[in-house]
Amino acid sequence: MINPVNTTLSAKNWSLNQGFTGSSEDNTPVKTSIFYVNDFHGKATNMERAITASKAFDHFVSSKDTDTLKLASGDIMLGEDTKINTVAKKFLKFIGVTASAVGNHECDMKSADFKEVLADVDYNLLACNLKTKNPNPLSEKVKSSIVEEHNGHKYGIIGTLPSDLLSRVKYGKVLQDQEILPANINETIQDVQKEVDKLKSQGVNKIILLSHSGYGYDRKIAKNTDGIDVILGGHSHNLVEGVKDGENLLYSKSNEPVVITQAGRDGKNFGVLNLEFNSNGIIVKVQNNVGLTRKFCRFAPAKHVFDGILGKSEVVGVVNTAPPILKNDLIDPSPLANFALDAIREKTGADIAMVCAANLRGYLEKGKVDTMAISEISPFKNKLMNIEYTEKEIVDALKFGAKSLNSRNNKPGIIYVSGMKYEISKDGHIYNLKFIHKDGTEEPIDIHNPRADKKYLVTINDYYASGNDDFAMLNKSSHAVQKFDFDMNYCIEQYFKNHKEPVDIVDDCRIKIID
């Protein structure tokens, strides 16, 4: 549900009137409502639904009484497919977003594609912590901050890109060669404070940070800066619901409230943040609502435009049983991943297929399955290859992924598999690892002493075969036995076409989380 500022206080609506300078008692408070999105990752279907939600917001919130803003926190684009990124640009235009942080997935492209895709961006791309020595297509488009005025009230809007940018994009080396470098978190805090001070010197006292730094770093920024009122976050894919003191309601160096939001990943959610500011620009009331995009119908005009860009979808199969949406996409066992990896293994003939959870983004619903839905399962277009990995290299990768259960923001995510089964304890260790032969027989693998002289033929994509997301033990793309000119989505599509019967996507317990 989309609500305007509500003066009835509840667990999701806080009155902040103690310990702060200034008061709204003698002055009319400034009411503000922000429609925010983050980490849509090129999901066209959820974009279509979010546009409908945005239009409901426009209808419900009167801009006459309330300042309304539309803002994004990055990763609306995804991968190097210019068609998907064009859809992302159209999406932000449909909902009326005026500014977006630069996420790592806005930087997935090669240099030539940067120039093409960013040429007609009509919203502000913001990243005050972007460091570059030479002009390039990205830096020429990016600003540190902007000022928006609504009903005579000024809002300063700043952006940050992720400190781990170079390890979160396919062409990190290309960015590095172009001297596109992000600041580390301590430098980022200094850059943000510098931009805040500049805005305050211009008489702006309501300041919003569009952050693609991640929830943990957003908390650090909030507590170590002065003058920020709101941090609309992204990158770590947290679903931050409501307002909780000490969690996403923190206090600046001068003890003024800072509210942090984030609406998960893949466009499953959107947010509406309602605020009241006093005359000094300090938040005195706040309410944070997170909505499900699936509760809104797809906006037909946008679907028509997107189909014109992406091409019309083709129905290729039927899902009889579909799994529920995961609570945590990075560390929960995934029936859809099991199905996808089995389809890969069938297509490539490998002993094992592997992919990190971070590479799976979409979902399949019960009913007819079309190519649009499949294209969103793994939209990075990463080509597959067969590589001979040793038992030790495989075990090291599984152990590294399992540590995500206790890592900051649960990154990089667990490893999904076909041709194996294993258990992960809640403290991030693996147990009972078994290789599954194609006849179904199981062979235990000693996780404490994995063999360096025994090899398996593994299908993996080119992103992880290059050691990205810190999987250094998998960095063997130059030793590929076979390189394929297709990706995971193609294998899924072919599986549906080759198996005419309806598909049941269920959890077969090949990965278990244990106490």
C-alpha positions as CSV (number, residue, x, y, z in Angstrom):
1,M,0.0,0.0,0.0
2,I,1.2,3.5,-0.8
3,N,0.5,6.0,2.0
4,P,1.2,9.7,2.4
5,V,2.8,11.1,5.5
6,N,0.8,9.7,8.4
7,T,0.9,11.6,11.7
8,T,-0.4,8.5,13.6
9,L,2.8,7.0,15.0
10,S,3.4,3.2,14.8
11,A,6.3,0.8,14.6
12,K,6.8,2.0,11.1
13,N,6.3,5.7,11.7
14,W,8.5,7.5,14.2
15,S,8.2,10.9,15.8
16,L,11.6,12.4,16.3
17,N,11.5,15.3,18.6
18,Q,14.1,14.8,21.3
19,G,17.7,15.8,21.3
20,F,17.7,17.9,18.1
21,T,18.0,21.6,17.6
22,G,15.0,23.4,16.0
23,S,11.3,22.7,16.2
24,S,8.4,22.4,13.8
25,E,5.9,23.8,16.4
26,D,6.1,27.4,15.2
27,N,6.6,26.6,11.5
28,T,4.8,24.6,8.9
29,P,6.7,21.4,8.5
30,V,7.9,20.4,5.0
31,K,6.2,17.2,3.9
32,T,8.2,15.0,1.5
33,S,7.4,11.7,-0.2
34,I,10.0,9.8,-2.1
35,F,9.3,6.9,-4.5
36,Y,12.6,4.9,-4.6
37,V,14.0,2.0,-6.5
38,N,17.3,0.1,-6.5
39,D,19.0,-3.0,-8.0
40,F,16.3,-3.8,-10.7
41,H,19.1,-5.5,-12.7
42,G,17.4,-5.0,-16.0
43,K,14.2,-7.0,-15.0
44,A,11.7,-5.7,-17.6
45,T,8.7,-7.5,-16.2
46,N,9.2,-6.0,-12.7
47,M,9.9,-2.6,-14.3
48,E,6.5,-2.8,-16.0
49,R,4.8,-3.5,-12.7
50,A,6.8,-0.8,-10.9
51,I,5.6,1.8,-13.4
52,T,2.0,0.9,-12.4
53,A,3.0,1.3,-8.7
54,S,4.6,4.7,-9.5
55,K,1.5,5.9,-11.2
56,A,-0.5,4.9,-8.1
57,F,1.9,6.9,-6.1
58,D,1.4,9.9,-8.3
59,H,-2.4,9.6,-8.0
60,F,-2.3,9.1,-4.2
61,V,0.2,11.7,-3.1
62,S,-0.7,15.3,-3.8
63,S,2.3,17.3,-4.8
64,K,0.5,20.5,-3.8
65,D,0.7,19.5,-0.1
66,T,3.7,17.2,-0.3
67,D,7.0,17.5,-2.2
68,T,7.3,14.3,-4.3
69,L,10.7,12.9,-5.5
70,K,11.5,9.9,-7.7
71,L,15.0,8.6,-7.1
72,A,17.1,5.5,-7.9
73,S,20.2,4.0,-6.1
74,G,21.9,2.2,-9.1
75,D,22.0,-1.2,-10.8
76,I,18.9,-0.5,-12.8
77,M,21.0,-1.5,-15.8
78,L,22.7,-4.9,-16.1
79,G,25.3,-6.5,-18.2
80,E,26.6,-5.6,-21.6
81,D,23.4,-6.1,-23.6
82,T,22.6,-2.6,-24.9
83,K,18.9,-3.6,-25.4
84,I,18.5,-4.4,-21.7
85,N,20.2,-1.2,-20.7
86,T,18.0,0.8,-23.1
87,V,15.0,-0.7,-21.4
88,A,16.4,0.4,-18.0
89,K,16.7,4.0,-19.3
90,K,13.2,3.9,-20.6
91,F,11.9,2.6,-17.3
92,L,13.4,5.4,-15.3
93,K,11.9,7.9,-17.7
94,F,8.5,6.2,-17.5
95,I,8.4,6.7,-13.7
96,G,10.0,10.1,-13.7
97,V,13.3,9.4,-11.9
98,T,15.4,12.6,-11.8
99,A,18.6,11.1,-10.4
100,S,20.3,7.8,-9.9
101,A,23.5,6.6,-8.2
102,V,26.0,4.8,-10.4
103,G,25.9,1.1,-9.6
104,N,28.5,-1.5,-10.7
105,H,26.0,-2.8,-13.3
106,E,25.9,0.7,-14.9
107,C,29.6,0.0,-15.6
108,D,29.3,-3.5,-17.1
109,M,29.7,-2.3,-20.6
110,K,32.7,-1.9,-22.9
111,S,33.9,1.6,-23.6
112,A,32.1,1.9,-27.0
113,D,28.8,0.8,-25.4
114,F,29.2,3.3,-22.6
115,K,29.2,6.1,-25.2
116,E,26.1,4.6,-27.0
117,V,24.0,3.8,-23.9
118,L,24.8,6.9,-21.9
119,A,24.5,9.4,-24.8
120,D,20.7,10.0,-24.3
121,V,20.4,9.4,-20.5
122,D,18.0,12.2,-19.4
123,Y,18.3,11.7,-15.7
124,N,21.3,12.7,-13.5
125,L,23.9,10.0,-12.9
126,L,25.6,10.7,-9.5
127,A,28.8,9.5,-7.9
128,C,30.9,11.9,-5.8
129,N,33.5,9.2,-5.2
130,L,34.4,8.5,-8.8
131,K,38.1,9.0,-9.4
132,T,39.5,9.4,-12.9
133,K,42.5,11.1,-14.4
134,N,41.3,11.3,-18.0
135,P,37.9,12.2,-19.4
136,N,35.9,9.1,-20.6
137,P,32.3,8.4,-21.6
138,L,31.3,7.5,-18.0
139,S,33.0,10.4,-16.2
140,E,31.7,12.9,-18.7
141,K,28.1,11.9,-17.7
142,V,28.6,11.6,-13.9
143,K,28.0,14.5,-11.5
144,S,28.8,14.6,-7.8
145,S,25.5,16.1,-6.7
146,I,22.5,18.2,-7.9
147,V,19.9,20.5,-6.2
148,E,16.2,20.0,-6.9
149,E,13.5,22.5,-5.9
150,H,10.0,21.4,-5.1
151,N,7.3,23.9,-4.0
152,G,10.1,26.3,-3.1
153,H,12.0,23.8,-1.0
154,K,15.5,22.8,-2.0
155,Y,16.9,19.2,-1.8
156,G,20.5,18.4,-2.2
157,I,21.0,14.9,-3.8
158,I,24.4,13.2,-3.8
159,G,25.5,9.9,-5.2
160,T,28.1,7.2,-4.5
161,L,29.3,4.2,-6.6
162,P,30.6,1.0,-4.9
163,S,34.1,0.9,-3.5
164,D,34.4,-2.7,-4.8
165,L,33.4,-1.6,-8.3
166,L,36.4,-3.1,-10.2
167,S,35.7,-6.6,-8.8
168,R,32.0,-6.5,-9.4
169,V,32.1,-5.9,-13.2
170,K,33.1,-8.2,-16.0
171,Y,35.4,-5.6,-17.6
172,G,37.1,-4.3,-14.4
173,K,40.5,-4.4,-16.1
174,V,39.1,-2.2,-18.9
175,L,37.8,0.4,-16.4
176,Q,41.1,0.3,-14.6
177,D,43.0,0.9,-17.9
178,Q,40.7,3.9,-18.5
179,E,41.6,5.1,-15.0
180,I,38.0,4.8,-13.7
181,L,38.7,4.2,-10.1
182,P,36.3,4.2,-7.1
183,A,37.3,5.6,-3.7
184,N,37.6,3.3,-0.7
185,I,35.0,3.7,2.0
186,N,37.1,6.1,4.1
187,E,37.8,8.3,1.1
188,T,34.1,8.0,0.1
189,I,33.0,9.3,3.5
190,Q,35.3,12.3,3.0
191,D,34.0,12.9,-0.5
192,V,30.4,12.7,0.7
193,Q,31.1,15.2,3.6
194,K,32.8,17.6,1.1
195,E,29.7,17.5,-1.1
196,V,27.3,18.0,1.9
197,D,29.3,21.0,3.1
198,K,29.1,22.5,-0.4
199,L,25.4,22.1,-0.6
200,K,24.9,23.5,2.9
201,S,26.9,26.6,1.9
202,Q,24.3,27.1,-0.8
203,G,21.5,27.1,1.7
204,V,20.4,23.5,1.2
205,N,19.4,21.8,4.5
206,K,17.6,18.7,3.3
207,I,20.2,16.3,1.9
208,I,19.6,12.8,0.3
209,L,22.4,10.4,-0.5
210,L,21.8,7.9,-3.3
211,S,24.2,5.2,-2.3
212,H,25.4,2.1,-4.1
213,S,27.9,1.3,-1.3
214,G,25.9,-1.4,0.5
215,Y,24.0,-1.4,3.7
216,G,27.0,-1.9,6.0
217,Y,28.9,1.0,4.5
218,D,25.7,3.1,4.5
219,R,25.5,2.7,8.3
220,K,29.1,3.8,8.5
221,I,28.5,6.8,6.3
222,A,25.5,7.8,8.4
223,K,27.4,7.8,11.7
224,N,30.6,9.4,10.4
225,T,29.2,12.4,8.5
226,D,27.2,15.4,9.3
227,G,24.3,16.9,7.4
228,I,22.8,13.8,5.6
229,D,19.1,13.2,6.3
230,V,18.3,10.2,4.1
231,I,20.4,7.4,2.5
232,L,18.6,5.6,-0.2
233,G,20.7,2.5,-0.5
234,G,21.6,-0.3,-2.9
235,H,24.3,-2.9,-3.9
236,S,23.9,-5.3,-0.9
237,H,20.3,-6.3,-1.8
238,N,19.0,-5.8,1.7
239,L,15.2,-5.6,2.2
240,V,14.9,-2.8,4.8
241,E,11.3,-2.6,6.0
242,G,9.9,0.1,8.3
243,V,12.0,2.2,10.5
244,K,13.9,0.7,13.4
245,D,16.0,2.7,15.8
246,G,19.6,1.6,15.8
247,E,19.2,-0.4,12.6
248,N,18.1,1.9,9.8
249,L,17.4,5.0,12.0
250,L,20.9,6.2,13.0
251,Y,22.4,9.5,14.2
252,S,25.0,11.7,12.6
253,K,28.1,13.1,14.2
254,S,25.9,16.0,15.5
255,N,23.2,13.6,16.7
256,E,20.7,14.4,14.0
257,P,18.6,11.5,12.6
258,V,19.6,9.7,9.4
259,V,17.2,7.2,7.8
260,I,18.5,4.4,5.6
261,T,16.4,2.5,3.1
262,Q,16.9,-0.4,0.6
263,A,14.4,-2.4,-1.4
264,G,16.1,-5.8,-2.0
265,R,17.1,-6.8,-5.5
266,D,15.8,-7.6,-9.0
267,G,12.9,-5.2,-8.7
268,K,10.8,-7.5,-6.5
269,N,10.1,-4.4,-4.3
270,F,9.9,-0.6,-4.5
271,G,9.8,1.9,-1.6
272,V,7.9,5.0,-0.5
273,L,9.6,7.1,2.1
274,N,7.5,9.7,3.8
275,L,9.1,12.5,5.8
276,E,8.5,15.7,7.7
277,F,11.3,18.2,8.1
278,N,11.3,21.1,10.5
279,S,12.5,24.6,9.5
280,N,16.1,23.6,10.1
281,G,15.8,20.7,7.7
282,I,15.9,18.1,10.4
283,I,13.6,15.0,10.2
284,V,10.8,15.1,12.8
285,K,8.6,12.3,11.4
286,V,9.3,9.4,9.1
287,Q,7.5,6.4,7.6
288,N,9.1,3.8,5.3
289,N,6.8,1.6,3.2
290,V,8.1,-1.2,1.0
291,G,5.7,-2.6,-1.6
292,L,5.7,-5.8,-3.7
293,T,5.9,-5.1,-7.5
294,R,4.0,-8.4,-8.1
295,K,0.9,-6.9,-6.6
296,F,0.7,-4.5,-9.5
297,C,-0.2,-5.3,-13.0
298,R,2.2,-4.8,-15.9
299,F,1.9,-1.3,-17.5
300,A,0.8,-2.1,-21.1
301,P,2.3,1.0,-22.8
302,A,5.7,0.1,-21.3
303,K,5.4,-3.5,-22.3
304,H,4.7,-2.4,-25.8
305,V,7.8,-0.2,-25.8
306,F,10.0,-2.9,-24.2
307,D,8.9,-5.6,-26.6
308,G,9.8,-3.3,-29.4
309,I,13.4,-3.0,-28.0
310,L,13.9,-6.6,-26.8
311,G,11.7,-8.5,-29.3
312,K,8.5,-10.3,-28.7
313,S,8.5,-13.2,-26.3
314,E,8.0,-16.8,-27.4
315,V,6.3,-19.4,-25.2
316,V,8.6,-22.4,-24.9
317,G,7.1,-24.5,-22.1
318,V,5.0,-24.9,-19.0
319,V,5.9,-24.9,-15.3
320,N,3.6,-27.2,-13.3
321,T,5.1,-26.5,-9.8
322,A,7.1,-23.3,-9.1
323,P,9.0,-22.6,-5.9
324,P,8.3,-19.6,-3.7
325,I,10.6,-16.5,-3.9
326,L,13.7,-17.0,-1.8
327,K,14.0,-14.9,1.4
328,N,17.8,-14.4,0.8
329,D,18.8,-14.8,-2.8
330,L,22.5,-15.2,-1.9
331,I,22.5,-17.9,0.7
332,D,19.2,-19.8,0.4
333,P,19.2,-23.2,-1.5
334,S,17.4,-22.5,-4.8
335,P,15.1,-25.1,-6.7
336,L,15.3,-22.9,-9.8
337,A,19.1,-23.0,-9.7
338,N,19.1,-26.8,-9.4
339,F,16.8,-26.9,-12.5
340,A,18.9,-24.5,-14.4
341,L,22.2,-26.2,-13.7
342,D,20.7,-29.6,-14.5
343,A,19.7,-28.1,-17.9
344,I,23.3,-26.9,-18.4
345,R,24.8,-30.2,-17.5
346,E,22.5,-32.0,-19.9
347,K,23.5,-29.6,-22.7
348,T,27.3,-29.6,-22.1
349,G,27.8,-33.2,-21.0
350,A,30.1,-32.2,-18.1
351,D,30.5,-34.1,-14.8
352,I,29.5,-31.0,-12.8
353,A,27.9,-27.6,-13.4
354,M,28.5,-24.7,-11.0
355,V,27.4,-21.1,-10.6
356,C,27.5,-18.6,-7.8
357,A,24.1,-17.5,-6.4
358,A,24.9,-13.9,-7.3
359,N,24.5,-14.9,-11.0
360,L,20.9,-16.0,-10.7
361,R,18.4,-13.1,-10.8
362,G,15.0,-14.1,-12.2
363,Y,12.3,-16.5,-11.3
364,L,9.7,-18.7,-13.0
365,E,6.1,-18.7,-12.1
366,K,3.5,-21.5,-12.5
367,G,2.0,-21.6,-16.0
368,K,3.4,-20.8,-19.4
369,V,7.1,-19.9,-19.6
370,D,8.2,-17.4,-22.3
371,T,11.7,-16.3,-23.4
372,M,11.4,-13.0,-21.6
373,A,11.1,-14.8,-18.2
374,I,14.0,-17.1,-19.1
375,S,16.2,-14.2,-20.2
376,E,15.9,-12.7,-16.7
377,I,17.1,-15.8,-14.9
378,S,20.7,-15.0,-15.7
379,P,20.7,-11.7,-17.7
380,F,24.5,-11.2,-17.8
381,K,24.9,-13.2,-21.1
382,N,28.0,-14.9,-19.7
383,K,29.1,-17.6,-22.1
384,L,29.7,-21.1,-20.7
385,M,32.9,-23.2,-20.9
386,N,34.1,-26.6,-19.8
387,I,37.2,-26.6,-17.6
388,E,39.0,-29.4,-15.8
389,Y,39.1,-28.5,-12.1
390,T,40.8,-30.5,-9.5
391,E,38.9,-31.8,-6.5
392,K,40.7,-29.3,-4.3
393,E,39.8,-26.3,-6.5
394,I,36.2,-27.3,-6.4
395,V,36.2,-27.8,-2.6
396,D,38.0,-24.5,-2.1
397,A,35.3,-22.7,-4.2
398,L,32.4,-24.4,-2.3
399,K,34.1,-23.4,1.1
400,F,34.6,-19.8,-0.1
401,G,31.0,-19.5,-1.2
402,A,29.7,-21.1,2.1
403,K,31.4,-18.4,4.1
404,S,28.8,-16.0,2.7
405,L,26.4,-17.1,5.4
406,N,28.4,-15.0,7.8
407,S,30.0,-12.4,5.6
408,R,29.0,-8.8,5.2
409,N,25.9,-8.6,3.1
410,N,26.2,-12.4,2.4
411,K,28.5,-11.9,-0.5
412,P,29.6,-13.4,-2.8
413,G,26.9,-16.1,-2.3
414,I,26.8,-19.8,-2.1
415,I,27.7,-22.1,-5.0
416,Y,24.8,-23.8,-6.7
417,V,25.7,-27.2,-8.3
418,S,24.6,-30.0,-10.5
419,G,26.4,-33.4,-10.2
420,M,27.1,-32.8,-6.5
421,K,25.3,-32.4,-3.2
422,Y,26.5,-31.0,0.1
423,E,25.5,-29.4,3.4
424,I,26.4,-25.9,4.8
425,S,26.3,-25.2,8.5
426,K,24.9,-21.8,9.7
427,D,28.4,-20.8,10.7
428,G,29.5,-21.2,7.0
429,H,31.3,-24.6,6.8
430,I,30.6,-27.4,4.4
431,Y,29.9,-31.0,5.2
432,N,29.0,-34.3,3.5
433,L,30.1,-33.4,0.0
434,K,29.3,-36.0,-2.6
435,F,29.9,-36.3,-6.3
436,I,26.9,-37.7,-8.1
437,H,27.7,-39.9,-11.1
438,K,25.4,-39.7,-14.1
439,D,23.9,-43.1,-13.2
440,G,22.9,-41.6,-9.8
441,T,25.4,-43.3,-7.6
442,E,27.1,-41.1,-5.0
443,E,30.8,-40.8,-4.2
444,P,31.9,-39.1,-1.0
445,I,34.6,-36.4,-1.3
446,D,36.9,-35.7,1.7
447,I,36.5,-32.0,2.3
448,H,39.4,-32.0,4.7
449,N,41.9,-33.6,2.2
450,P,40.5,-33.0,-1.3
451,R,42.7,-34.5,-4.0
452,A,44.8,-32.2,-6.2
453,D,45.5,-35.0,-8.6
454,K,41.8,-35.9,-9.4
455,K,40.0,-33.8,-12.0
456,Y,36.4,-33.3,-13.0
457,L,35.0,-31.7,-16.2
458,V,33.0,-28.7,-14.9
459,T,30.8,-26.3,-16.8
460,I,31.2,-22.8,-15.5
461,N,30.5,-19.4,-17.0
462,D,33.3,-17.0,-18.3
463,Y,32.7,-14.6,-15.4
464,Y,33.6,-17.1,-12.6
465,A,36.2,-18.8,-14.8
466,S,38.1,-15.5,-14.7
467,G,38.2,-15.6,-10.9
468,N,35.7,-12.7,-10.4
469,D,33.9,-12.1,-7.1
470,D,37.2,-13.2,-5.5
471,F,36.9,-16.9,-6.6
472,A,40.7,-16.9,-7.4
473,M,40.7,-20.7,-7.3
474,L,38.5,-20.8,-10.3
475,N,40.6,-18.5,-12.5
476,K,41.3,-21.0,-15.3
477,S,39.5,-19.6,-18.4
478,S,42.7,-19.8,-20.4
479,H,42.7,-23.6,-19.8
480,A,39.2,-24.2,-21.1
481,V,38.7,-27.6,-22.7
482,Q,35.7,-26.3,-24.7
483,K,34.1,-22.8,-25.0
484,F,30.4,-22.5,-25.9
485,D,28.7,-19.7,-27.8
486,F,25.7,-19.8,-25.4
487,D,24.8,-19.0,-21.8
488,M,22.7,-20.5,-19.0
489,N,19.4,-19.1,-20.4
490,Y,19.9,-20.9,-23.7
491,C,20.3,-24.2,-21.9
492,I,17.1,-23.6,-20.0
493,E,15.2,-22.6,-23.1
494,Q,16.5,-25.7,-24.9
495,Y,15.5,-27.9,-22.0
496,F,11.8,-26.7,-22.3
497,K,11.8,-27.2,-26.0
498,N,13.3,-30.7,-25.7
499,H,11.1,-31.8,-22.8
500,K,7.4,-31.2,-23.8
501,E,5.9,-32.3,-20.5
502,P,5.2,-29.6,-17.8
503,V,8.2,-29.1,-15.4
504,D,8.1,-29.3,-11.6
505,I,10.7,-27.0,-10.1
506,V,11.2,-28.4,-6.6
507,D,13.9,-28.6,-4.0
508,D,15.7,-31.9,-4.1
509,C,17.8,-31.1,-1.1
510,R,21.1,-31.2,-3.0
511,I,22.2,-28.2,-0.8
512,K,21.0,-28.2,2.8
513,I,21.5,-25.5,5.5
514,I,22.0,-27.3,8.8
515,D,22.4,-26.2,12.4
